[in-house]
Every structure is written in structure tokens, then in C-alpha cells.
Amino acid sequence: MTGPRSPRFDFAYPVPFRIERDAGPRRYLLTNRGQEPVEGVTLTLLGAGVMPASTPSTLQPGESLEVMISGRDLARSTVLVVRWFRSTGEEYLWRVSF
């Protein structure tokens, strides 16, 4: 591929979250393990699982969001998609399998 290249080369941005699956039956904790706040955090389920609707959240470093997800055989039938924005306005998506 030829053409102009961007003079800015960004380093990889690691996903700032950790999912705790052992929080209880059908209860999951999404924790911001990053160094900066994340804004507009939303959760979407793809597949057969069910979870209550929630409004977008801001998570400061160390803060958690509790998620209740139910369904049969989540590992085979459901994927959680986490969407968030950095303070720069960049949007990110992270797919989580069960």
C-alpha cells in the first residue's frame, strides 16, 4: 500500500476492564482497572441471554458496574459487548465470551 502515512503512531491501548465472574449466581462485576476514567459505558448482549437495561455510566479507575445476566448455556449462546469512550472521544468495543 502506498500513500501518505500518519506522522502519529499510537501505542496499543489495553482494555481497561476486568470481569469478575464469581460475584454470585448470574452476577458479574465489570471493573475499570485502567489509569483513566471511562465514559458512556454501555453493555449489550448478543444471543439468548437476558439482562436488565441500564443507562450509560462513567467509571473512575477502580470503580465497578454490577451486571445481572441470566440464560441457559451462556458460554454457547451469548456474548457481552462493552462499549465505552476515552476522554479523547475515541470509541471502543470489547466482546466478552462467557
ABEGO torsion letter per residue (X at the ends): XBEBBBABBBBBBBBABBBBAAAEBGBBBBBBABABBBBGBBBBBBEABBBBBBBBBBBBBGBBBBBBBBEBGAAAABBBBBBBBBAAGBBBBBBBBX
